[in-house]
Structure formats: structure tokens, C-alpha cells
Amino acid sequence: MCGITGVFAPGRDAARLAFFALYALQHRGQESAGIAAADGGTIRSHKEMGLLGAIFDEDILSDLSGYVAIGHTRYSTTGSSIVVNAQPLLERTELGDFAFAHNGNLTNTDELRESLAPTTVMQATSDSEVMAKLIVESKGTMLQRIESVLAQARGAYSTVLCTQDELYAFRDPWGVRPLCLGKLGDGGFVVASESCALGTIGAQYVREIERGEIVRISSDGLESYQTPVEDAQPALCTFEYIYFARPDSQLNDRSVYMARYAMGRQLAKEHPVDADVVMAVPDSAVAGGIGYAAESGLPYIEGLIKNRYIGRTFISPDQNMRARGVHLKFNPLVENLRDRRVIVVDDSIVRGTTTPRIVALLREAGALEVHLRITSPPIKHPCYLGVDMATYAELIAANFTVEEIRAKTGADSLGYLSLAGLISSVGRDRSEMCLGCFVGEYPNVPAAHQTHASIA
């Protein structure tokens, strides 16, 4: 997952712009955050574990002076959640220093690590550091070094890199993870994982960075270089539309909100049920819930209020509170639920641990019936391309039928959106998306990598 941004803004405080762009991308990673900035001569960096707002203050941002900056907010897949794996990473070459930040997951990390010089010193344990070291050990200009990495790396990588006076952004040949380009009114440029980050800092959305494309931004302006992608099928992660991306973002000219709304409408067509009201599990399923209500003609209600300050906390609740886990995150609106047959729209069921607690919570609040409707097909396979999607043993849909899952959740009925319904709602051709977690077929993931073990 992860959120990345890059800013090139002569005459402006790039680190501050990067900070606010990252704030809009905080949903993509909550484990660590960092910003590196350059002023034409020196690169300064700061990164820590935790949320963005708890890491940066005025003093720290003031020290990150410069007109070029990159930022990263981390969700770990390959490489454990420790500060040494926080990004941006800083590296040194004969060309000068550079900072590096990456969203995605490589599938040939071991092979790439073995290709590094025996004397290479690795400080982190992430695939991102392997990519950065490849750039260090390649030859030629920075552009040529990046081209070399694109020719070798397999898997998912949307990446930003800054030197002392330039900004680079590049994307894998499959386009698995999103990356877009925006323009500031005074001639600067911004790249970000999602378009929602652009408006936050007053940038205008220009376009998606293409798969296999390298963008170089310098005092000479913006230059684009396209590397070969003939052997790589387009494979944007479908879960970006279902869950990851903010609803106010757009991916490949498709509104994420409208895609989720369409999923809800299609779900109502595929799995109608006699009920009184429709609600959604906040926040990512809200658009789907509204779509379901619109199609079914039933009223949409708020059934759960989310505590927006819980997130991923470093303070573990005691055992009594842990047993009531879902109560920490949601409070039911009893007045909307009591004595009603309720349709509950959610975006997915992965391990199946939270859903039974939500069903029980709604019944405690007085719901007569609880009908689960899911705006994605059953998740039957792990992800190897940047999402910690559990192992086969942990994935409930890989081990149980829909009826067995219904019984385990305690719901009165359960309906999943069909794969065809999902594809039509997203508005993209099936050949243009990664559907690996649903069908078990992945873009350019070696068969040996597709085991029943989770990614690191």
C-alpha cells in the first residue's frame, strides 16, 4: 500500500507541500513517515515511526529547506515495521546523494539482492533498499540507472526519487500501484500516489504516470521517458477501487467514489433481500452502501459511528477491552437499528475475524435481522504485490463456502459481488486489472513465489 509524493517547486517550501500531500495519503500507511528535501546542494531527511502529525512540527519542517522534496508514509509488506525500514532512504553515488521512496512489492527481491556487489552494506530489510542499492551500483546518468532498474525489477513499484536538484518518478511496466502527476500554479510539479493529495496543496491533476514511464523534473522542466512495456499486461490493483484509495481520488479517469457506488448498485441487483434499511461499515463501504440503497429503494441509515482517533495504536488495550475489540472502533446508533431488518454493506471479508463482531454488535443494538452484502468477490488468494492479504490458511474464503462463512459471521444472509459485477462497476477491461486475490492469477509473479506462505 504506502503513500508517496514528490514535489518540485522552485521558490517554495517543498517539504511543507510534501507534508500536506502526505496528510492526504495517511490512509495508505500508518506505521512510519518521512520527508527528504533538497536545496540544490544538500539533502536533509527526517523519518520516524508513527503518524505524520506526531512526527513533524514547525522546527523539523523548517530544517528541511529546499525546493525539491519527496515523502513516504509506510504500510509494511516486505521488511518489518521498524524505523530502519522507514522511508525515504538516503543513498550516495559518485553522481551525488539521492533520496528514494517506494510503494509496492517486488517479486524477485532475492534474485536482485544476489546481483549486488558482495561488499554492499544493507541497513534495512526491505525490497525498497534493494532497489535503491541497484541504482547506486548501476552505471551512467541517474536516468540510465533508473532504466536499468526498470529492466531488472519485477512486481509492483511506484517510486519517487530526488537528487540535490531534480525529482524523478517512475512506475513498473504493469502499473500495479497508482501514481499521478499534478501541476502547481507557479510552474512547479507534484507526483502522488493518489489525486486526492494534489488538491490539498493547490495542484491541478494532469494525468496518470504511465506504466514503465520515467518522469524527470528539473530546472529545464518536465521530461518523460517511456521504457518498453510490450511484454507486460496492464494490471492496476482492483483493490485500489474497492478499499485502498480515498473516495475523492480518481484512478485512470474513473472516480473511486462512483466505482464504489456502482458496486453497491450492482450488488443490490445480484443479491436483493427483504429488509427495512441499508447501512455501511464506515468508511470505505459508504459509497457502496449508498449505491445499494439507491438501487433497492430502501432508506440509507448510519448504523455505526466510527471512532476516527483509534487507527493503528501503539498502546494495546487490556484483555477485557481486547475482547470487546470492535467496540473500540465502532459505536452503534441504537435508534436507527432497533427492531429493524438491516442490510450491512462492507467492502470485503479477509480473515473473517472482525465481521462476526460487527454482526453481534448490531444484534446487541436491537437489529432483528442482519444481512451482509460485500462489494467484492470472495478473497481466496494472498497478494504478492504490496498488500498484506494474509496466508491461504488465514483467508476465510479460501477454506469455507459462502454458506459456511455466513454461519461463522452470524448473519442471516450473505452475498458477495460477482467478479463480472466488480469489473463492470470499475469500468475497465478485465485484461487491464490485477485480480490475483480473487482468481489466483498475478502479473509477472513467478510460480515459485506463489506459495501458501504470506509475504514478509
N, C-alpha and C positions, 0 to 999 in steps of 0.2 A: 504494500500500500504506500505509505510515506507521502509526504508533500514536499515539493521542491519549487524553488523560484530563483530567478536570476534577473538582475536589474543593471542596466547601463544608462546612466542619467548624468551626463556632464553638467556641472554646476549645481547639482543637488546632492542631498544626503542619501546615498543609495542604500546604506544599511537600514535606515529608518523606513524607507519604502519596502525593503525586503521584509522587515519585521511585520509591518501591517499586512503585506501579502501573505506571509506565513500564518498570521492570525486567521485569515480566511480559509486556510488549509489545515488548521489544527485538528479537524476531524479525521484527517488521513494518518495521524500518528501522534501518540501522546506519551511516548517513553522518553524521548530526548529531543532537543532542538539546538540549532546552532546557526550562526551567521558569520561569513567571512567577507571582508571588504578590502578594496584596493584603491589607492590614490594615485596610481601611475608609477609608484616606486616600491611601496611596501604593502604586503598583505597582512592584515590583522584578523584574528578569529576569536570567537568565544562560543563555547558549547557546554551544555550541562545536561544531566538527567532531569526529567520533569516537563512541565508545561511551559509554553513560551512566556506567558505573563509572569511566571515565578522566576524565570531565568534572567530576563533582560530588564534593565532600568535605564534611566537617563544617563547615568555615569558610564555604564557599559556601552550603550549605543554611541555616546559621544566619542568614545575611544576608537570606534570602528569607522573612522573617517574615510572618505573616498567616494568616487563616482561609479564604481563597479562593485557589485555585491552578489553573493549567492546565499541561499538559505535552505535549511532542511529541517523537517520535523519527522521523527522516526517511528516506524512501526516495524519491529524486528521480525525477520524471517530467517535468513541465513546470517548467523552471528548473534551471540547472546545479547541481552539487554543490559549492557554495561557501558560506562562512559567512554571507554576506549573505542567502542564501535559507533559512538555518536558522530554525526557529520555536520559540516563539511570536514573532509580530510585535507590536510596540508601536505604537499609533496614538493620536492626540489629537483630540478633538472638543470642541465647546462644552459637551457634557454631562459631559466629563471624559475621562480616559485609559481605554483598554481594551487587553487583550492578546488575540491571535487565533491559533488553530491549526487546521489543516485537513488532512483525509485525503481524497484523491480526485483528480479531474482534470476541469477544466471544458472544455467543447467549444465555447464561444462566447467565449473569453477575448479575442480580438482585438476583437470587437464591443463587449464590456463595457469594454475599455480605451479605445476611441474615445469612449465615452459619458462618460468622466471629464472634469473641467474641464481646459482647456489648461494651467493653471498647476500641475496636480498633479505633485508630485515623486515619482518612483518610485525606490526604492533597491534593490529586489530585481528579479528577472526571472521570478518565479513567478506562476501564476494565483491563488495564495493572497493575494498582496499586492493584486491587482486586486479581489478580494472585500472585503478589509479597507478599501481606499480607497472602495469603493462605500458601505460603512457610514458612513465618515467624511463623505461628501458627501450622504448622504440626509438627510431631514428627520424631525423628530418624536422620539419616545422611542426608546430602544435597541430595544425590541420592534418598533416600527414600522419602524425602519431594517432590521432583520433580515428582516422580512416583505417589504420592498421588494427586498432581495437575492434572496430565495426566488422572487419573481415574475420576476426577470430571468435568474438564473444557470441554465445548462443543463449537464448532465453529472453527475458524481459529487462529492458533498461531504458528509462527516460532519464537523461543526465544533464546537469549543468556544471560548467567549469569556468573559473575565472583566473586569468593571469593578472599581472600587475596593471594591465591597461586594456584588456579585452575580455569579452564574455562569449562563451561557446555554449551551445545547446545541441544535443543530438539524441536520436531515438532509434531503437532497434529496428531491424528490417521488417518485423512483423507488426509493429505498432501496438504492442500489448497494453502498455500503460500510457495514459494520456499525457500530452504536453502541448500547450498552446502559446501563441505569440500575441503580444499586445504592444501598442504604441502610446507613449506619453505625449501630451500636447506640445511639449517644448523640444521634441525631437528625440527623446530617449526611447528605449525599448524595455519590455518586460517579457520574460517567459515564466510560465507557471504550470503546475500540474492541472489546474482547472481554471476555467474562465471566471469563476466567482472571485478569484483573487485579483483580477485586473480592475474591476470596477471599484474595489476597496481603495485603491491608490490612484484612481483617476485615469487609468489606462483604457484605451479602446481596443476591444478584441479585433484582431486582424485575421487570424486563421490558425488552424492546427499545424504544428510542425509535422511534416510528413514522415512516414516510416523510412528509416535509412537516411534521413536528411541531417546534415550538419549545418547549423546556423552560426556564423561568426559575426559579432557586433563589435565594432571598434570606432575610432575617430573617423574612419573612412565611410562609416555607415554600416548597413546590413548586407551581408553576402551569404548566399545559400549554395551548398554543395550537396548533390544527390549521389549517394553510393548505390551500387547495384542491389536491386531487391527482386530480381526476376524469379529466383527460386524460393521466395518467401511469401506465403499467403498472408493477406491482411488478417489480423487476429486481435482486435481490440477486446479486452476483457469484458464480457457481458455483465459481470457483477458490478462494474462501474455504474451501469444504468440501474441495476437492482438496488444497490446498497451503498457503495463507496462514495460516489460523487455527491456533492451538495445539490439539492434540487434546483437551485438557481444557476447551476452551471449548464453549459451546452457542450456536447461531445459530437464532433463531426456534424455540426449544424443541426443536431437534434437536441431539443430541450430535455434535460433529465426529468424535470417535473412532468412534462407532457408524456414522456415514455412511461413513467410510473403510473400516471393517471390512466393511460391506455391499458396497462397491465391490469389495473383494477377493473376496468370496464370489461375486458376480455374474460377475466376470472369470473365475473358475475354471470356472463353468458355460459361459461363452461360448468360452473358449479353453483346454480341458484339454490336457495333454501328458504323455506317459510320462516320468517323471523320478524322482529319488531324494529330493530335498529342496527346500524353498521358503525363500527368504530375501528380505529387502527392502533397498533402498537407504535408509539412515537419513537424516533422521528421519521425514519426513512420510509415507513409504510404509510404515512399520512396521505400522500398523493394517491396511492393505490386504494386506500380506504374511501377517499372522496370519489374516485372513479367507480368503485364498486357500488357505492350508494347511488350515484347518478344513473348507472345502468339498471340497477334493481328497482329504483323508485322508492327505496326506503330512506328514512331520515338518517343523516350522519351525526353522530354524537362524539363528544370527548368522553372516553371511559376511563382513561388513565392519565394522570398528571405526572410528568417526568421531573425528577429532581435533577436539574441541569448542572449541579455542582458536585455530583458524585464522580462521574468519569471513571478513569482508572486511578484508584487511590493507592498510595504507598502505605497507608495505615490500614491494617487488616482488622475487620470487626471481630469482636469476641465470638465464641462458639454460639451463644444464644442468638446473636444478631446474624451470624452467618447462616444459621438455619432458616432465617426469615429473609434470605438474600434479596429476593425480588422486591420486598418492602422497602429496602434501602433506596431503590431506584424509582419505584412507581407507587403512587397512591391512587386508589380507585375513587371515582366520583359516584358515590353510592346512589345519589338521587337520579342519575342517568341510567343506572344498571338494575336497580331493584325491580323484581317482578317482570323482567323483560327477556325476550329471546334475543340473544346478541350474536351478531356476526363479527368476528375479530379478524381483521386483515393484518398480516405480518409479511415481511419480505422474504424470510427463509427460516428453515429449521436445520441447524447444522448438527450439533451433538444431541439436541433434544433435552437439555438439562433445564433451560430457562422456561420453555414453553409450558410444561406442566404446572410450574409455579404461577405463571400468569393466569392460566385457566382456573386454578384453585383460588387465586386472589379475586377473580371476577365472581366466582360462585360465593365466596365469603361475603362479597358486597351485595349479594341478592339476585344475581342473574339466574333466570330459570333454566336457560339453555345457553351453551357456548359452542358456536360453530366456527371452526378455524378455517381460514382461507389464506393461502400462501401465494404471493405474486411471483414465484419462481418454481421451476420444476424441482423434484427431489434431488438433493445434492448427494451423489453416490460415489464421487471420486475426489481425492485430495487435489490441491493445486500445487504445481511446481514452479509457478511463475510470479510469485510475490505476494501470495495470500496464505496466511497460516490457517488452512482449511481442515486441520486435524488429519488423523490417520483413517484408514479403512475401518479399523476396529472401533474408532470413536464416532464415525459418521452413522447416524441412526438410520438413514435411508439406504445405506449400503448393506444393512443387516436385517431390516424388518420391512414388511409390506406396509402399504398406506393404512390398512385397517389396524395392523399391529401398532403403528405409530399413533393412530387416533386413540387406541386404548391406553397407550402409555401416557399420552398427554392428558387424558381425562375429558377430552372434548366430546360433544355429541356427534359431530361430524367433522371431516377433514377433507379439503380439496386443494390440490396443487394446480397452478397454471401449467398448461401443456407447453412443451418445447416449441411447437408451432405458434402457439399464442404469444409466447415470450418474444420470438423472433419478429412476428408481425407488429408487436407493440413497440419494439425498439426501432423498427423502420429500416433495418439494414438486412442485407442478404446474409444467409447463414454462412456463406463462404468467407464473409468479412469479419467474423467474430470468433473469439475463443469460447468454446462451450465445454471445455475439458471437465469441469466439475460436475457436469450433467451427463456427458456421454463418454468420458474417458479417453477422448482423442485430443491431443495437445499439439500446438505448432512447434515443430522442431525440438521436441523433448525426447532424448534417446530412450529407447525401450528399457534399457538397464536402469534408467533413473526412475522409471515408473514402477516403484515398489510399493509395498503396503506399509512402508515406514514414512513418517512425516518428514518434511524438510526441516533443516536445522532451525 
